[in-house]
Amino acid sequence: MNLFKRAWWRLWGQLGKTVMLVGLFFVICTLVLSGFLIQSAAARAAESAKSSVGAVATMQLDLNALINSGKSQKPDPGSGQGGMIGAEGDLSRGLVDKICKSSVVARCNYSKDGVAAPTGQVKLHQPVPAPAGQDSGGVDFFKADGVRDLDSVSAFRNGDSKIIAGSGIKPDTKNDVVVIEERVARDNNLKVGDKVKLNANIQNPDGRLGTKETDFTIGGIYTNGIPDPRSYVPPMAAPSNQIYVTPDGATRLDGKEPAADGGVLKQATFTLRDPGDLDELKEDAKAAGADLKIFPLTVNDKQYKTLVGPIGKTADFASLTVWLVAVAGTVILALIIASNLRERRKELGILLSLGEKKPKLLGQHLVEVVACAVLAIGFAAAGSQLLSQAIGDRLLSGEVSSANDQAANEANKPDPSDPTGGANRSDEPQVEPIDTMDIRLGPADLGKVGATGLGIAVLATLVPGARVLRLNPRDILTKGD
């Protein structure tokens, strides 16, 4: 008799057991499919996070590496002065501009800190004079930040500061342009386009500091919206005395003229298109002429990890669930099928005595189990998307809550991946973890759960069913189990 007909009669005749087997397969396939859907949703979220945030690679001088390399300037034995960093420790703008052209860099920025001393033409804004007899502590300076793009500065990016006249600093801005705060402009009767002089600070060979009047042009006036302090603060700490220049302009305020390939930078940051592109960026940096031992590239992928951390842990839990359910399901089904085979020993013995081949008997059982599995896969596909969404959202909300608690506990701790020691933390855009899952049921997910379900069916049938191939009719009918 055809094994398919026997399998059909058996399934229909033992309807209760058939429903039980379909139900067990349904639970297994639903959990497995839910795991696959959560994994797929997490992968899509991670890819989206890569394109929206990427990772930030920072390049700046490693002073210890420079000293160990022997490239720093040696001290003059007769001068009594210590050694100096020298030109080998200068991170030039021209080199960074070459690295910025790398195909893996989405955007780049660089900066240089500096100060400018007031002159008779441009005085500091100081609404509250220093108390009698109190020294300013040597901070009677403008704080001059050399930036590549003023719009990238956090205060301008989030709207706390804004240009009210002229324009800000751009990558193509000339190195003699300065942007000042409106209170400084008002105190000194300055407007956009005026030529002004600021005192650059020069370190003389004997170690003493000097000044040099340096020409600038006011390119823009901004307001930061921070009111004047009600009590005395050193001028350099007053928000109104913050000025902005180009990185080359900050070099000029050091008393140096920018070299042909640009001025000296404090650090450069490169936003990668993908957090995994650091190695390629390093190769491009070496090709541009960078010494990565003295100017190492380190990635701060904190934002990316913040975004995908909780959803990644949810996906890991889903992967573990898939494996556990698959293994447990195979074992449970194998035990059930082994029990069914023992109950059907007389049927097997009679069919073998009538001349039926052992592989066909095993094939009949395989057809029965696979038929139940196919039905269960269809039912699982119909309802797993809603179930996966509910399970995924529940798991993800727990991970997000844990991540937020951990972030709150570590808010004041230094970030070891940030080579600046957290100095630029306030300049990084704050991101929140991904807290939603986009569950989509696609052909690939159905294919994976189908292969998993059928694989479980085959293993659960063949392992206990192999005993059938070792027995003969006499053993089955006379020896019982």
C-alpha positions as CSV (number, residue, x, y, z in Angstrom):
1,M,0.0,0.0,0.0
2,N,1.2,3.5,-0.7
3,L,3.0,5.0,2.3
4,F,1.3,8.4,1.7
5,K,-2.1,6.8,2.0
6,R,-1.2,5.1,5.2
7,A,0.2,8.3,6.6
8,W,-3.0,10.1,5.7
9,W,-5.2,7.4,7.3
10,R,-3.1,7.4,10.4
11,L,-3.2,11.2,10.8
12,W,-7.0,11.3,10.3
13,G,-7.7,8.2,12.4
14,Q,-5.6,9.5,15.3
15,L,-6.9,13.1,15.2
16,G,-6.2,13.8,18.9
17,K,-2.5,12.9,18.5
18,T,-2.3,14.7,15.2
19,V,-3.6,17.9,16.8
20,M,-1.2,17.5,19.7
21,L,1.8,17.1,17.4
22,V,0.7,20.1,15.3
23,G,0.2,22.2,18.5
24,L,3.7,21.2,19.7
25,F,5.2,22.1,16.4
26,F,3.2,25.4,16.4
27,V,4.7,26.4,19.7
28,I,8.3,25.5,18.5
29,C,7.9,27.2,15.1
30,T,6.3,30.3,16.6
31,L,9.1,30.8,19.1
32,V,11.8,30.1,16.5
33,L,10.2,32.5,13.9
34,S,9.8,35.2,16.6
35,G,13.5,34.9,17.3
36,F,14.4,35.2,13.6
37,L,12.1,38.3,13.3
38,I,13.6,40.0,16.3
39,Q,17.1,39.3,14.9
40,S,16.2,40.7,11.5
41,A,14.7,43.8,13.2
42,A,17.8,44.4,15.3
43,A,20.0,44.0,12.2
44,R,18.0,46.6,10.3
45,A,18.2,49.0,13.3
46,A,21.9,48.5,13.6
47,E,22.4,49.3,9.9
48,S,20.2,52.4,10.2
49,A,22.2,53.5,13.3
50,K,25.5,53.1,11.3
51,S,24.3,55.4,8.6
52,S,22.9,58.0,11.0
53,V,25.6,58.1,13.6
54,G,28.6,56.2,12.5
55,A,31.6,56.5,14.8
56,V,33.9,59.3,15.6
57,A,37.7,58.7,15.2
58,T,39.9,61.2,16.9
59,M,43.5,62.1,15.9
60,Q,45.8,64.1,18.3
61,L,49.3,64.1,19.5
62,D,50.4,61.3,21.9
63,L,53.2,63.1,23.8
64,N,54.7,60.0,25.3
65,A,54.9,58.4,21.9
66,L,56.7,61.5,20.5
67,I,59.2,61.5,23.3
68,N,59.9,57.8,23.0
69,S,60.3,58.2,19.2
70,G,63.2,60.6,19.8
71,K,61.7,63.2,17.5
72,S,61.1,65.8,20.1
73,Q,63.6,68.7,20.4
74,K,66.3,68.0,22.9
75,P,66.9,70.6,25.6
76,D,69.9,73.0,25.3
77,P,72.3,72.0,28.0
78,G,73.4,75.6,28.6
79,S,70.0,77.1,28.6
80,G,68.6,75.6,31.7
81,Q,65.3,75.1,29.9
82,G,63.5,71.8,29.3
83,G,63.0,70.2,25.9
84,M,60.2,71.4,23.5
85,I,57.8,69.4,21.4
86,G,59.1,70.7,18.1
87,A,57.7,70.6,14.6
88,E,57.4,66.7,14.7
89,G,54.6,67.1,17.2
90,D,52.6,69.5,15.1
91,L,49.4,68.1,13.6
92,S,49.1,70.2,10.4
93,R,45.8,71.2,8.8
94,G,47.0,70.2,5.4
95,L,47.6,66.6,6.5
96,V,44.1,66.4,8.1
97,D,42.5,67.9,5.0
98,K,44.0,65.0,3.0
99,I,42.6,62.4,5.5
100,C,39.2,64.1,5.3
101,K,39.0,63.1,1.6
102,S,38.9,59.4,2.6
103,S,35.9,57.5,1.2
104,V,35.0,56.2,4.6
105,V,34.8,59.7,6.2
106,A,31.2,61.1,6.3
107,R,32.4,64.4,7.7
108,C,35.4,65.8,9.5
109,N,36.2,68.6,11.8
110,Y,39.2,70.0,13.6
111,S,40.0,72.6,16.2
112,K,42.8,74.4,18.0
113,D,42.6,76.2,21.4
114,G,44.1,79.6,21.8
115,V,43.9,82.9,23.6
116,A,44.2,86.5,22.5
117,A,45.2,89.4,24.6
118,P,43.3,92.6,24.4
119,T,44.7,95.7,22.7
120,G,43.9,99.4,22.9
121,Q,41.5,98.9,20.1
122,V,39.7,95.7,21.4
123,K,39.1,95.5,25.1
124,L,37.6,92.8,27.2
125,H,34.0,93.0,28.3
126,Q,33.9,93.1,32.1
127,P,30.6,94.3,33.6
128,V,31.8,93.7,37.2
129,P,35.3,95.1,37.9
130,A,37.7,93.1,40.0
131,P,37.6,93.8,43.8
132,A,40.3,96.1,45.0
133,G,43.6,94.2,45.4
134,Q,42.4,91.0,43.7
135,D,44.5,89.7,40.8
136,S,42.8,88.2,37.8
137,G,45.1,85.3,38.0
138,G,46.7,85.9,34.6
139,V,43.5,85.3,32.6
140,D,42.9,88.7,31.2
141,F,42.5,87.2,27.7
142,F,39.9,86.4,25.1
143,K,39.3,82.7,24.8
144,A,39.9,82.1,21.1
145,D,38.7,78.8,19.7
146,G,40.0,77.9,16.3
147,V,37.2,75.9,14.5
148,R,36.8,74.6,11.0
149,D,33.0,75.1,10.9
150,L,31.3,77.3,13.5
151,D,28.0,75.5,12.8
152,S,29.5,72.3,14.2
153,V,30.1,73.9,17.6
154,S,27.6,72.6,20.1
155,A,26.4,76.0,21.2
156,F,25.6,77.0,17.6
157,R,24.3,73.6,16.6
158,N,21.7,73.5,19.4
159,G,20.7,77.2,19.0
160,D,22.1,78.6,22.3
161,S,24.3,80.9,20.2
162,K,23.6,82.4,16.8
163,I,25.1,84.8,14.3
164,I,23.3,88.2,14.3
165,A,25.5,90.0,11.8
166,G,27.9,88.9,9.1
167,S,28.7,85.2,8.9
168,G,30.4,82.5,10.9
169,I,33.5,80.4,10.3
170,K,33.4,78.0,7.3
171,P,36.0,75.6,5.9
172,D,37.0,78.2,3.3
173,T,37.1,81.2,5.6
174,K,40.4,83.3,5.5
175,N,42.7,83.0,8.5
176,D,42.4,86.7,9.4
177,V,38.6,86.5,10.2
178,V,37.3,86.7,13.7
179,V,33.8,86.3,15.1
180,I,33.1,88.2,18.3
181,E,30.2,88.4,20.8
182,E,27.8,91.3,20.6
183,R,28.7,92.8,24.0
184,V,32.4,93.0,23.0
185,A,31.3,94.6,19.7
186,R,29.1,97.1,21.5
187,D,31.8,98.1,24.1
188,N,34.4,98.7,21.4
189,N,32.0,100.2,18.8
190,L,32.9,97.4,16.3
191,K,30.9,96.2,13.3
192,V,31.3,93.5,10.6
193,G,34.1,94.4,8.3
194,D,36.2,96.4,10.7
195,K,39.9,95.8,10.9
196,V,41.1,95.1,14.4
197,K,44.3,94.1,16.2
198,L,44.6,91.4,18.7
199,N,47.7,90.5,20.7
200,A,49.2,87.2,19.9
201,N,51.1,85.4,22.7
202,I,54.6,84.4,21.8
203,Q,56.9,82.1,23.8
204,N,60.4,83.5,23.6
205,P,63.4,81.2,23.5
206,D,64.2,82.1,27.1
207,G,60.8,80.8,28.1
208,R,59.2,84.2,28.8
209,L,55.9,85.2,27.1
210,G,55.6,88.2,24.9
211,T,52.9,89.7,22.7
212,K,52.6,90.7,19.1
213,E,49.8,92.7,17.5
214,T,48.1,90.7,14.8
215,D,45.6,92.0,12.3
216,F,42.1,90.5,12.0
217,T,38.9,91.4,10.3
218,I,35.5,91.0,12.0
219,G,33.6,88.6,9.9
220,G,30.6,88.0,12.2
221,I,29.0,89.0,15.4
222,Y,27.1,86.5,17.5
223,T,25.0,86.4,20.6
224,N,25.1,83.5,23.1
225,G,22.2,84.6,25.2
226,I,24.0,84.0,28.5
227,P,23.6,87.0,30.8
228,D,26.5,88.8,32.4
229,P,27.5,87.4,35.8
230,R,26.4,89.4,38.8
231,S,29.7,89.1,40.6
232,Y,33.2,89.3,39.4
233,V,34.7,86.5,37.3
234,P,38.0,86.5,35.5
235,P,37.6,87.9,32.0
236,M,38.5,84.7,30.3
237,A,35.7,82.9,32.1
238,A,33.0,85.5,31.0
239,P,30.9,84.1,28.2
240,S,31.0,87.4,26.3
241,N,34.8,87.1,25.9
242,Q,34.6,84.0,23.8
243,I,35.8,84.6,20.2
244,Y,36.1,82.3,17.2
245,V,38.8,82.2,14.6
246,T,39.9,79.6,12.0
247,P,42.5,77.0,13.1
248,D,45.1,78.9,11.0
249,G,43.9,82.1,12.8
250,A,44.5,80.4,16.2
251,T,48.0,79.5,14.9
252,R,48.6,83.2,14.2
253,L,47.5,84.0,17.8
254,D,50.4,81.7,18.9
255,G,52.7,84.2,17.1
256,K,53.3,81.8,14.2
257,E,52.4,82.2,10.5
258,P,50.6,79.1,9.1
259,A,52.8,76.9,7.0
260,A,52.1,76.2,3.3
261,D,50.0,73.2,4.3
262,G,48.1,75.0,7.0
263,G,48.4,75.8,10.7
264,V,48.8,73.5,13.6
265,L,45.8,71.8,15.1
266,K,45.0,70.5,18.6
267,Q,43.0,67.6,17.3
268,A,40.9,66.3,14.4
269,T,37.8,64.2,14.4
270,F,36.5,62.0,11.5
271,T,32.9,60.7,11.5
272,L,33.0,57.3,9.8
273,R,30.3,56.0,7.6
274,D,30.6,52.7,9.4
275,P,32.1,51.9,12.8
276,G,34.0,49.1,11.2
277,D,35.9,51.4,8.8
278,L,38.6,52.3,11.2
279,D,41.2,50.1,9.6
280,E,40.6,51.6,6.2
281,L,40.8,55.1,7.6
282,K,44.2,54.2,9.1
283,E,45.4,53.0,5.8
284,D,44.2,56.3,4.1
285,A,45.9,58.3,6.9
286,K,49.2,56.5,6.4
287,A,48.9,57.1,2.7
288,A,48.4,60.8,3.4
289,G,51.7,60.8,5.4
290,A,50.4,60.6,9.0
291,D,52.6,58.9,11.6
292,L,50.0,56.9,13.5
293,K,52.4,56.1,16.4
294,I,52.7,59.8,17.2
295,F,49.2,60.8,16.1
296,P,47.1,57.7,16.8
297,L,43.5,57.3,15.6
298,T,41.1,56.1,18.2
299,V,37.4,55.5,17.7
300,N,34.8,56.7,20.2
301,D,31.7,54.7,19.1
302,K,29.9,55.6,22.3
303,Q,26.9,57.0,20.4
304,Y,26.6,53.9,18.2
305,K,26.8,51.6,21.2
306,T,24.2,53.8,23.0
307,L,21.8,53.5,20.1
308,V,22.1,49.7,19.4
309,G,23.2,48.4,22.8
310,P,19.7,47.5,24.1
311,I,18.4,46.2,20.8
312,G,21.6,44.2,20.3
313,K,21.1,42.5,23.7
314,T,17.5,41.8,22.7
315,A,18.7,40.1,19.5
316,D,21.3,38.1,21.4
317,F,18.5,36.9,23.8
318,A,16.4,36.0,20.7
319,S,19.3,34.0,19.2
320,L,19.7,32.1,22.4
321,T,16.0,31.4,22.5
322,V,16.1,30.0,18.9
323,W,18.8,27.6,19.8
324,L,17.3,26.5,23.1
325,V,13.8,26.0,21.5
326,A,15.3,24.1,18.6
327,V,17.3,21.7,20.8
328,A,14.5,21.3,23.3
329,G,11.9,20.8,20.6
330,T,14.0,18.2,18.9
331,V,14.5,16.2,22.1
332,I,10.8,16.5,23.1
333,L,9.6,15.5,19.7
334,A,12.1,12.6,19.5
335,L,10.7,11.3,22.8
336,I,7.1,11.6,21.6
337,I,7.8,9.9,18.3
338,A,9.8,7.1,20.1
339,S,6.7,6.6,22.4
340,N,4.4,6.5,19.3
341,L,6.7,3.9,17.7
342,R,6.5,1.6,20.7
343,E,2.7,1.9,20.7
344,R,2.6,1.0,17.0
345,R,5.0,-2.0,17.2
346,K,2.3,-4.5,16.2
347,E,1.4,-2.3,13.2
348,L,5.1,-2.2,12.2
349,G,5.6,-6.0,12.7
350,I,2.5,-6.8,10.6
351,L,3.6,-4.5,7.8
352,L,7.1,-6.0,7.8
353,S,5.8,-9.5,7.8
354,L,3.7,-8.6,4.8
355,G,6.8,-7.6,2.9
356,E,6.9,-3.9,3.5
357,K,10.4,-2.4,3.3
358,K,11.8,-0.9,6.4
359,P,12.8,2.5,4.7
360,K,9.2,2.9,3.6
361,L,7.9,2.4,7.2
362,L,10.3,5.0,8.4
363,G,9.3,7.2,5.4
364,Q,5.7,6.9,6.5
365,H,6.5,8.3,10.0
366,L,8.5,11.0,8.4
367,V,5.6,12.0,6.1
368,E,3.3,12.1,9.1
369,V,5.6,14.3,11.2
370,V,6.5,16.6,8.2
371,A,2.8,17.1,7.4
372,C,2.2,18.2,11.0
373,A,5.3,20.5,10.8
374,V,4.1,22.1,7.5
375,L,0.7,22.9,9.1
376,A,2.3,24.3,12.2
377,I,4.7,26.5,10.1
378,G,1.7,27.9,8.2
379,F,-0.2,28.7,11.5
380,A,3.0,30.2,13.0
381,A,3.5,32.5,10.0
382,A,-0.1,33.8,10.3
383,G,0.3,34.9,14.0
384,S,4.0,35.3,14.7
385,Q,4.4,38.9,13.6
386,L,2.0,40.3,16.2
387,L,3.5,37.9,18.8
388,S,7.0,38.9,17.9
389,Q,6.2,42.6,18.1
390,A,4.8,42.1,21.6
391,I,7.7,40.0,22.8
392,G,10.3,42.2,21.2
393,D,8.9,45.4,22.6
394,R,8.7,43.9,26.0
395,L,12.2,42.6,26.0
396,L,13.6,45.9,24.4
397,S,11.8,48.1,27.0
398,G,13.6,46.2,29.8
399,E,17.0,46.5,28.1
400,V,16.4,50.2,27.4
401,S,15.5,50.8,31.1
402,S,18.6,49.0,32.2
403,A,20.8,51.0,29.8
404,N,19.3,54.3,31.0
405,D,20.0,53.3,34.6
406,Q,23.5,52.3,33.8
407,A,24.1,55.6,31.8
408,A,22.8,57.6,34.8
409,N,25.3,55.8,37.1
410,E,28.2,56.3,34.8
411,A,27.4,59.9,33.7
412,N,30.2,61.4,35.7
413,K,32.8,58.7,35.0
414,P,35.5,59.3,32.4
415,D,35.1,57.6,29.0
416,P,38.3,55.5,28.4
417,S,37.6,55.4,24.7
418,D,37.7,59.3,24.6
419,P,41.4,60.3,24.3
420,T,40.5,63.8,25.3
421,G,39.5,62.6,28.8
422,G,36.0,63.8,28.3
423,A,36.9,67.3,27.3
424,N,34.7,67.1,24.2
425,R,31.8,65.3,25.8
426,S,29.6,68.4,25.8
427,D,30.3,68.8,22.1
428,E,28.9,65.4,21.2
429,P,25.2,65.2,20.3
430,Q,23.3,63.2,22.9
431,V,21.5,60.2,21.6
432,E,18.9,57.9,23.1
433,P,18.8,54.1,22.7
434,I,16.6,52.7,20.0
435,D,13.4,51.8,21.9
436,T,11.2,50.5,19.1
437,M,11.4,47.4,16.8
438,D,10.2,47.3,13.2
439,I,9.1,43.7,12.9
440,R,8.6,42.5,9.3
441,L,7.8,39.0,8.1
442,G,9.6,38.3,4.9
443,P,10.3,35.3,2.6
444,A,13.7,34.9,4.1
445,D,12.3,34.5,7.6
446,L,9.8,32.0,6.4
447,G,12.5,30.1,4.6
448,K,14.6,30.0,7.8
449,V,11.8,28.8,10.1
450,G,10.7,26.3,7.5
451,A,14.2,24.9,7.2
452,T,14.5,24.8,11.0
453,G,11.0,23.2,11.5
454,L,11.6,20.5,8.9
455,G,15.1,19.9,10.2
456,I,13.7,19.3,13.7
457,A,11.0,17.0,12.2
458,V,13.6,14.9,10.3
459,L,16.0,14.6,13.3
460,A,13.2,13.8,15.7
461,T,11.9,11.1,13.4
462,L,15.2,9.5,12.2
463,V,16.9,9.3,15.6
464,P,14.3,7.1,17.3
465,G,13.1,5.6,14.0
466,A,16.5,4.1,13.3
467,R,15.6,1.3,15.7
468,V,13.0,0.1,13.2
469,L,15.7,-0.6,10.6
470,R,17.5,-2.9,13.1
471,L,14.5,-5.2,13.9
472,N,12.8,-8.0,12.2
473,P,9.1,-9.0,12.3
474,R,9.6,-11.8,14.8
475,D,11.5,-9.5,17.3
476,I,8.8,-6.8,17.0
477,L,5.8,-9.2,17.5
478,T,7.3,-11.5,20.2
479,K,9.5,-9.2,22.3
480,G,7.2,-6.3,22.8
481,D,9.2,-3.0,23.5
